[in-house]
Amino acid sequence: MTFVQSSFLAPVHKKARFGNWIRKGLRVSCCLSGLILAGCVGGSSSSGGAAGDASSTNDSNSSTSQPTDNTVQSALPTRNYPLQPLSCDISDMRQWVDANMRDYYLFYDQVPVVSLEGYSDLQTLIDDLQVKPFDRFSYITDAAASSAFFDEGQLFGFGWRLLRTSQSDVRFAFVYPRSPVAEQNVQRGDFLLAINGVNPLDMTAAQWDSFLGTGDDVVTVQLTVLDTTGETRTVAVTKETFPLDTVLDASVLPVGSNKVGYLAFTSFLETSNAELDEAFDSFREQQVTDLVLDMRYNGGGRISVANKLASKIAGPSFAGDVFAEISWNDKYSDFNEPFNMVVEDNALSLSRVIVLSTDDTCSASEMIINGLKPFVEVVQIGGTTCGKPYGSAPHEACGKAMNALRIRFVNANGVGDYFEGIPANCAAGDNVDFALGNPNESMLQAALDYVDTGSCQTSIASTVTTQQNFTGRVLSQQESNSRYKQDDLLNSEKIIH
């Protein structure tokens, strides 16, 4: 079947220095059976996140394909997608992109007419064909890199996420375990003083490309890092492919008589299923009474994984109930279908879940929040989410994966269209002075206080927000000029590589 992604790897054309604060899109990714929902960062070319069934196939080799969804329907009507381009020349690829946007694209009947001959870059063309303000997510990316990310949990990069915390400070918001930068003992909260001897706040777009590489360039950089002990050191880090751990922390914290499970979760990938199973096996064994789901950096992923996570939280009594209603444009309305929750052996059957969110919480992450609300009390702490109630699936040609928004989804109560984001119940800001999972970290502290008191502790939230002085956005792990070139892009305060 085809995958649909909801927000992780959308493109973002931003070769901007900190301070330029240029933003052409958001990312989101999730997948449902037969669909792939793209990332929360739209704009450049990275692979879009998918929330779908990993056993499905994309639309790469034929002009017609028929997805199958064993959990919903035994057969679906044939899709007559645009034919493959006549060649891989830019002129034919431009025609192919335009045809995609005027066919299965969710807003096909509102796509503007442009002069195709003027475009040498396909992502720029897609950006100009997007129907605003609803779509800032459609993108095109390298098909092999997208598959490696969503199917295999492999990412090419350095493995960091950067955050600008003041006018003069750039810090590591988190470091992926097993990544090249993690191997050099760089940790969340460390300061990045220089890249190849140049302050990152002073680097030009050309320096970002030169130092950190573009596309699949293998480069080595010298990072000058000030760690939290006060030691300054310079380490050499080489950009390479590494395995992603999407569960950064799974622990149990005592709050009075309550046992609070804490899960820091970054992406909904096919490989996430085993990680989530291990985490929830532990939570069940320790008989947790509450769950804090930390998705502050989660740009999305496969809907099938999101559905499994929602089912683990809500429990078997809701199996068969609608997690999301999926609808296509009127050309493909025969594909409209419900996506139902399932039985998970390690489900917690909770009556409430606390979600930590920011404007980097996208797509499949938002589906968790919205999809659980008809069944479970969802308390959201942090900030408003990115706003991507839509999904995409890759249509491939010439080694490229076209991810135009294809579907809209709503929950069992018919609630959706949160394209301005889902607002938090309690405000709180990210505090990189503390590791994820540390009870003193401001967002987690606010969640634990809510478990203890049943109310928002606004004094904590406002203090942290003021200290952080956040004004920009973060680039996702898939956000970059090539959708996989995370480290070289600076978008206001946040960068991922």
PLY file of the C-alpha trace (Angstrom):
ply
format ascii 1.0
element vertex 497
property float x
property float y
property float z
element edge 496
property int vertex1
property int vertex2
end_header
0.00 0.00 0.00
1.10 3.57 -0.30
2.37 5.47 2.71
1.17 8.80 3.88
3.36 11.07 5.87
2.36 13.83 8.10
5.18 16.15 8.95
8.70 15.28 9.56
10.65 15.86 6.45
8.98 18.64 4.62
11.33 21.00 2.82
12.36 24.39 3.93
14.31 26.71 1.66
16.23 28.54 4.32
19.86 29.27 3.97
19.61 32.03 6.47
21.83 33.14 9.31
20.50 33.36 12.82
18.84 36.74 12.88
17.45 36.57 9.36
14.61 34.46 10.74
13.46 33.42 7.32
10.78 30.77 7.23
9.11 29.34 4.15
7.45 26.36 5.71
6.88 23.90 8.52
7.49 20.23 8.87
5.21 17.38 9.77
5.06 13.65 9.12
2.85 10.69 9.75
1.61 7.65 7.97
-1.55 5.70 7.87
-2.19 2.57 5.98
-1.89 3.63 2.40
-0.68 7.15 3.17
2.37 9.05 4.25
1.96 12.31 6.08
4.73 14.79 5.45
6.78 16.79 7.92
6.11 19.86 9.91
8.70 21.97 8.23
7.74 22.63 4.68
9.92 24.41 2.25
12.96 22.53 1.07
13.55 18.96 0.24
13.72 16.44 3.00
11.73 13.33 3.33
8.31 13.76 4.72
7.26 11.88 7.76
4.79 9.15 7.28
2.14 7.69 9.41
1.29 4.62 7.52
1.71 0.93 7.16
5.27 -0.01 6.41
4.17 -2.97 4.36
2.77 -0.67 1.75
4.46 0.53 -1.40
4.74 3.95 -2.92
3.69 5.13 -6.36
7.12 4.93 -7.89
6.88 2.69 -10.92
3.50 3.05 -12.53
0.95 5.66 -13.37
-1.72 3.67 -11.57
-1.43 1.92 -8.25
-3.83 0.39 -5.81
-3.09 0.59 -2.08
-4.35 -2.12 0.21
-5.31 -1.68 3.82
-5.97 -4.97 5.56
-7.35 -3.20 8.61
-9.95 -1.11 6.80
-10.86 -2.38 3.36
-9.89 -5.45 1.38
-9.81 -3.49 -1.86
-9.71 0.12 -2.92
-10.36 1.67 -6.34
-7.50 2.23 -8.73
-5.81 5.62 -8.65
-4.97 7.18 -11.98
-2.04 9.29 -10.89
-0.15 11.44 -13.38
2.01 9.43 -15.76
5.73 9.28 -15.15
7.66 12.14 -16.77
8.83 11.57 -20.33
12.41 11.97 -19.11
14.33 13.16 -16.07
15.17 16.47 -17.72
14.12 19.51 -15.73
11.49 20.50 -18.32
9.70 17.14 -18.06
10.06 17.03 -14.28
8.46 20.49 -14.04
5.50 19.24 -16.05
5.24 16.17 -13.81
5.29 18.25 -10.61
2.61 20.56 -11.99
0.46 17.57 -12.99
0.72 16.12 -9.48
-0.41 19.37 -7.91
-3.44 19.48 -10.20
-4.50 15.89 -9.62
-4.46 14.21 -6.19
-3.33 17.35 -4.31
-5.86 18.19 -1.62
-6.36 21.74 -2.94
-5.93 20.91 -6.64
-8.73 23.24 -7.77
-7.03 26.29 -6.22
-3.48 25.78 -7.56
-2.22 28.95 -9.26
-1.06 28.96 -12.87
2.66 29.74 -13.22
5.13 29.82 -16.09
6.97 26.52 -15.65
9.91 27.50 -17.84
11.14 29.96 -15.23
11.91 27.28 -12.60
15.25 25.54 -12.33
14.49 24.17 -8.86
11.55 21.82 -8.32
11.03 22.73 -4.68
10.75 26.41 -5.56
8.10 25.45 -8.09
6.19 23.46 -5.47
6.43 26.38 -3.04
4.81 28.65 -5.61
2.09 26.11 -6.41
1.16 25.54 -2.77
-2.24 26.88 -1.75
-1.65 29.20 1.18
-2.28 29.47 4.08
-3.22 25.80 4.34
-0.19 24.30 2.65
3.36 25.10 3.62
4.30 21.44 3.74
4.29 19.93 0.23
7.79 19.08 -0.90
10.02 16.94 -3.08
12.98 15.00 -1.74
15.45 12.23 -2.43
13.47 8.99 -2.56
16.22 6.76 -1.18
16.93 9.06 1.77
13.24 9.29 2.58
12.87 5.52 2.59
15.99 5.10 4.71
14.55 7.50 7.27
10.97 6.27 7.57
11.47 2.57 6.85
14.89 1.91 8.35
15.34 4.69 10.90
18.58 5.86 9.28
19.61 9.50 9.03
22.57 11.13 7.32
23.92 14.05 9.32
25.74 15.03 12.50
22.85 14.30 14.84
22.24 17.58 16.63
19.46 20.04 17.17
20.57 23.60 17.88
18.69 26.29 19.74
19.38 29.98 20.04
18.67 30.85 23.67
19.81 34.48 23.68
21.24 37.14 21.39
24.70 35.60 21.75
24.19 31.93 22.68
23.62 28.86 20.53
23.10 25.62 22.46
22.43 21.98 21.74
18.73 21.33 22.40
19.36 17.63 22.08
21.80 15.19 20.55
20.69 11.93 18.99
22.18 8.90 20.74
24.58 6.97 18.48
25.05 10.02 16.24
28.47 11.38 15.22
28.21 14.34 17.60
27.08 12.09 20.47
30.22 10.02 19.98
32.17 13.16 20.93
30.24 13.40 24.24
28.37 16.55 23.23
25.18 16.81 25.29
21.97 18.77 25.58
22.68 22.17 27.11
26.24 22.48 25.80
27.09 25.76 24.04
28.26 25.79 20.42
30.90 28.50 20.30
32.29 27.96 16.81
32.19 25.80 13.68
35.60 25.63 12.00
36.58 28.61 14.13
33.62 30.79 13.13
30.84 31.83 15.53
27.64 30.21 14.18
25.81 33.52 14.58
28.30 35.14 12.19
28.31 32.43 9.54
27.08 33.20 6.05
24.86 30.86 4.03
27.89 29.94 1.92
29.84 29.00 5.04
27.02 26.79 6.30
27.05 24.94 2.97
30.82 24.77 2.81
31.42 23.73 6.42
28.51 21.34 6.90
28.02 20.09 3.38
24.99 19.87 1.15
23.04 16.79 0.19
25.09 13.65 0.78
28.45 15.43 1.12
30.67 13.70 3.68
32.42 16.46 5.60
34.31 16.80 8.88
33.90 19.91 11.01
35.70 21.25 14.03
33.18 22.17 16.74
34.22 24.36 19.63
31.96 23.42 22.53
31.54 24.82 26.04
30.03 22.10 28.19
27.92 22.49 31.30
30.96 21.95 33.56
32.63 25.05 32.13
35.18 23.18 30.01
35.84 24.39 26.46
37.06 21.88 23.91
37.24 21.44 20.15
36.10 18.15 18.63
36.15 16.80 15.08
32.80 15.44 13.87
32.20 13.72 10.54
28.81 13.72 8.86
27.60 10.16 8.30
24.58 7.86 8.35
23.55 6.73 11.82
20.63 4.81 13.37
17.95 6.93 15.03
16.67 6.24 18.51
13.23 7.84 18.55
12.60 7.14 22.24
15.14 9.36 23.98
13.98 8.55 27.49
11.47 6.23 29.13
11.42 6.41 32.90
9.06 6.37 35.87
8.93 9.31 38.28
7.17 9.29 41.67
4.68 12.09 42.40
3.06 11.44 45.77
1.34 8.08 45.44
1.38 8.31 41.63
3.84 6.59 39.35
4.31 8.86 36.35
5.67 7.38 33.16
7.78 9.80 31.12
8.34 9.18 27.41
10.50 11.50 25.29
9.58 10.64 21.69
11.01 12.32 18.58
9.61 10.60 15.45
7.00 8.10 14.30
9.15 5.75 12.23
8.72 2.09 11.35
11.59 1.32 13.71
9.79 3.18 16.52
7.41 0.27 17.08
9.99 -1.87 18.86
11.17 1.10 20.95
7.61 1.91 22.01
6.91 -1.72 22.86
9.94 -1.82 25.14
8.93 1.44 26.84
5.31 0.40 27.41
6.32 -3.07 28.60
8.35 -1.31 31.27
5.53 1.10 32.12
3.08 -1.79 32.56
5.53 -3.76 34.65
5.99 -0.76 36.95
2.23 -0.10 37.02
2.36 3.56 36.04
-0.73 5.59 36.89
-0.02 8.59 34.64
1.88 9.31 31.44
3.79 12.40 30.31
4.34 12.14 26.56
7.12 14.54 25.56
6.71 15.41 21.87
8.23 18.89 22.01
10.61 18.00 19.13
8.44 15.45 17.33
7.76 16.51 13.74
5.62 13.50 12.94
5.90 10.19 11.14
3.78 7.24 10.21
0.11 7.22 11.07
0.20 3.49 11.73
2.78 4.15 14.47
0.71 7.03 15.83
-2.33 4.77 15.91
-0.42 2.10 17.84
0.81 4.67 20.35
-2.69 6.08 20.83
-4.01 2.54 21.29
-1.34 1.81 23.91
-2.41 4.89 25.85
-6.20 4.50 25.60
-6.39 0.73 25.94
-8.33 -2.15 24.36
-11.76 -0.86 25.36
-11.46 1.63 22.48
-10.21 -0.86 19.89
-12.27 -0.41 16.74
-13.11 3.20 17.55
-12.04 5.85 15.06
-8.61 7.33 15.66
-8.86 9.44 12.52
-11.26 9.87 9.61
-9.28 10.23 6.39
-10.64 12.17 3.41
-9.18 12.92 -0.04
-10.14 15.50 -2.64
-13.32 14.90 -4.63
-11.44 13.06 -7.39
-10.39 10.35 -4.95
-13.25 10.34 -2.47
-13.52 6.54 -2.85
-10.40 6.41 -0.68
-12.10 8.13 2.26
-11.91 5.77 5.20
-11.69 5.53 8.99
-8.44 4.61 10.69
-9.36 2.67 13.81
-7.57 2.04 17.07
-6.29 -1.47 17.71
-5.59 -3.87 20.58
-2.10 -3.50 22.05
-0.96 -6.11 24.56
1.02 -3.59 26.61
-1.65 -0.89 26.66
-1.93 1.25 29.80
-5.66 2.07 29.57
-5.15 5.54 31.01
-7.94 8.05 31.55
-5.53 10.97 31.04
-2.32 11.74 29.20
-0.17 14.86 29.55
1.50 15.96 26.32
4.48 18.33 26.17
4.30 20.39 22.97
5.94 23.25 21.09
5.58 24.68 17.61
7.79 21.79 16.49
5.12 19.29 17.53
3.66 18.38 14.14
1.48 16.08 12.09
1.43 12.58 13.59
2.12 14.19 16.97
-0.91 16.42 16.52
-2.92 13.38 15.47
-2.14 11.82 18.88
-3.44 14.93 20.65
-6.52 15.35 18.49
-7.27 11.66 18.00
-7.21 10.80 21.71
-9.43 13.66 22.86
-12.76 11.85 22.26
-11.61 9.01 24.53
-8.98 10.28 26.97
-8.41 13.56 28.79
-5.49 15.23 27.01
-3.67 17.94 28.97
-1.26 19.86 26.77
1.65 21.69 28.40
4.14 23.93 26.59
3.12 25.82 23.47
0.84 25.72 20.42
1.63 22.96 17.92
2.70 23.58 14.32
-0.73 23.14 12.69
-0.72 20.34 10.10
-4.04 18.48 9.90
-3.09 17.09 6.48
-0.96 14.29 5.08
0.96 13.25 1.99
2.34 10.12 0.34
5.40 9.84 -1.89
4.89 9.64 -5.65
8.26 8.80 -7.15
10.04 9.59 -10.40
13.70 9.87 -11.35
14.88 9.17 -7.81
12.70 11.92 -6.36
9.73 11.53 -4.04
6.96 14.07 -4.56
5.00 14.66 -1.35
2.03 16.88 -2.13
-0.66 17.05 0.55
-3.25 14.39 -0.26
-5.47 13.90 2.76
-7.29 15.70 5.53
-7.96 14.03 8.84
-10.36 14.65 11.72
-10.99 12.79 14.97
-13.99 10.67 15.98
-15.91 13.84 16.87
-15.23 15.39 13.47
-12.71 17.88 14.89
-9.78 18.86 12.67
-8.61 21.81 10.54
-6.22 22.96 13.27
-3.96 24.60 10.69
-3.21 27.36 13.19
-2.00 24.75 15.67
-3.47 23.15 18.77
-3.04 25.51 21.76
-1.62 24.28 25.05
-3.68 24.17 28.25
-0.69 25.28 30.33
2.19 27.46 29.12
5.76 26.31 29.68
9.09 26.79 27.92
11.93 24.44 27.04
14.86 24.74 29.47
18.03 23.20 28.08
19.86 23.67 31.39
18.39 20.30 32.33
18.40 16.96 30.53
15.19 15.61 29.07
13.58 13.55 31.81
15.03 15.65 34.63
12.13 16.59 36.94
13.61 20.10 37.25
13.33 20.77 33.51
10.59 23.37 33.22
8.15 21.61 30.89
8.39 18.30 32.71
8.20 20.10 36.06
4.97 21.77 34.96
3.58 18.36 33.97
4.51 16.76 37.30
3.00 19.72 39.14
-0.20 19.19 37.16
-0.28 15.54 38.23
0.21 16.66 41.83
-2.21 19.62 41.94
-4.53 19.21 38.96
-3.82 22.75 37.76
-1.32 24.78 35.73
1.59 26.37 37.59
1.80 29.58 35.54
4.64 31.07 37.57
6.97 28.29 36.38
5.89 28.65 32.77
6.24 32.42 32.56
9.67 32.45 34.21
11.07 29.91 31.78
9.55 31.60 28.77
11.13 34.90 29.76
14.50 33.30 30.37
14.49 31.53 27.03
13.33 34.56 25.05
12.09 32.37 22.21
11.20 34.20 19.04
11.95 31.80 16.22
11.41 28.27 15.03
13.41 25.10 14.97
14.40 23.28 11.86
13.51 19.64 12.03
15.80 16.71 11.50
14.46 16.70 7.98
14.29 20.42 7.54
16.89 21.66 5.17
17.64 22.76 1.70
17.56 19.14 0.67
15.13 18.02 3.34
17.96 15.98 4.75
20.51 18.72 5.20
19.56 19.73 8.72
22.70 20.99 10.24
23.49 23.67 7.75
20.28 25.62 8.10
19.66 28.27 10.70
16.09 29.34 11.11
16.01 32.04 13.73
16.85 30.03 16.80
16.70 26.41 15.88
18.72 24.16 13.62
18.98 20.44 13.15
21.75 18.45 11.52
0 1
1 2
2 3
3 4
4 5
5 6
6 7
7 8
8 9
9 10
10 11
11 12
12 13
13 14
14 15
15 16
16 17
17 18
18 19
19 20
20 21
21 22
22 23
23 24
24 25
25 26
26 27
27 28
28 29
29 30
30 31
31 32
32 33
33 34
34 35
35 36
36 37
37 38
38 39
39 40
40 41
41 42
42 43
43 44
44 45
45 46
46 47
47 48
48 49
49 50
50 51
51 52
52 53
53 54
54 55
55 56
56 57
57 58
58 59
59 60
60 61
61 62
62 63
63 64
64 65
65 66
66 67
67 68
68 69
69 70
70 71
71 72
72 73
73 74
74 75
75 76
76 77
77 78
78 79
79 80
80 81
81 82
82 83
83 84
84 85
85 86
86 87
87 88
88 89
89 90
90 91
91 92
92 93
93 94
94 95
95 96
96 97
97 98
98 99
99 100
100 101
101 102
102 103
103 104
104 105
105 106
106 107
107 108
108 109
109 110
110 111
111 112
112 113
113 114
114 115
115 116
116 117
117 118
118 119
119 120
120 121
121 122
122 123
123 124
124 125
125 126
126 127
127 128
128 129
129 130
130 131
131 132
132 133
133 134
134 135
135 136
136 137
137 138
138 139
139 140
140 141
141 142
142 143
143 144
144 145
145 146
146 147
147 148
148 149
149 150
150 151
151 152
152 153
153 154
154 155
155 156
156 157
157 158
158 159
159 160
160 161
161 162
162 163
163 164
164 165
165 166
166 167
167 168
168 169
169 170
170 171
171 172
172 173
173 174
174 175
175 176
176 177
177 178
178 179
179 180
180 181
181 182
182 183
183 184
184 185
185 186
186 187
187 188
188 189
189 190
190 191
191 192
192 193
193 194
194 195
195 196
196 197
197 198
198 199
199 200
200 201
201 202
202 203
203 204
204 205
205 206
206 207
207 208
208 209
209 210
210 211
211 212
212 213
213 214
214 215
215 216
216 217
217 218
218 219
219 220
220 221
221 222
222 223
223 224
224 225
225 226
226 227
227 228
228 229
229 230
230 231
231 232
232 233
233 234
234 235
235 236
236 237
237 238
238 239
239 240
240 241
241 242
242 243
243 244
244 245
245 246
246 247
247 248
248 249
249 250
250 251
251 252
252 253
253 254
254 255
255 256
256 257
257 258
258 259
259 260
260 261
261 262
262 263
263 264
264 265
265 266
266 267
267 268
268 269
269 270
270 271
271 272
272 273
273 274
274 275
275 276
276 277
277 278
278 279
279 280
280 281
281 282
282 283
283 284
284 285
285 286
286 287
287 288
288 289
289 290
290 291
291 292
292 293
293 294
294 295
295 296
296 297
297 298
298 299
299 300
300 301
301 302
302 303
303 304
304 305
305 306
306 307
307 308
308 309
309 310
310 311
311 312
312 313
313 314
314 315
315 316
316 317
317 318
318 319
319 320
320 321
321 322
322 323
323 324
324 325
325 326
326 327
327 328
328 329
329 330
330 331
331 332
332 333
333 334
334 335
335 336
336 337
337 338
338 339
339 340
340 341
341 342
342 343
343 344
344 345
345 346
346 347
347 348
348 349
349 350
350 351
351 352
352 353
353 354
354 355
355 356
356 357
357 358
358 359
359 360
360 361
361 362
362 363
363 364
364 365
365 366
366 367
367 368
368 369
369 370
370 371
371 372
372 373
373 374
374 375
375 376
376 377
377 378
378 379
379 380
380 381
381 382
382 383
383 384
384 385
385 386
386 387
387 388
388 389
389 390
390 391
391 392
392 393
393 394
394 395
395 396
396 397
397 398
398 399
399 400
400 401
401 402
402 403
403 404
404 405
405 406
406 407
407 408
408 409
409 410
410 411
411 412
412 413
413 414
414 415
415 416
416 417
417 418
418 419
419 420
420 421
421 422
422 423
423 424
424 425
425 426
426 427
427 428
428 429
429 430
430 431
431 432
432 433
433 434
434 435
435 436
436 437
437 438
438 439
439 440
440 441
441 442
442 443
443 444
444 445
445 446
446 447
447 448
448 449
449 450
450 451
451 452
452 453
453 454
454 455
455 456
456 457
457 458
458 459
459 460
460 461
461 462
462 463
463 464
464 465
465 466
466 467
467 468
468 469
469 470
470 471
471 472
472 473
473 474
474 475
475 476
476 477
477 478
478 479
479 480
480 481
481 482
482 483
483 484
484 485
485 486
486 487
487 488
488 489
489 490
490 491
491 492
492 493
493 494
494 495
495 496
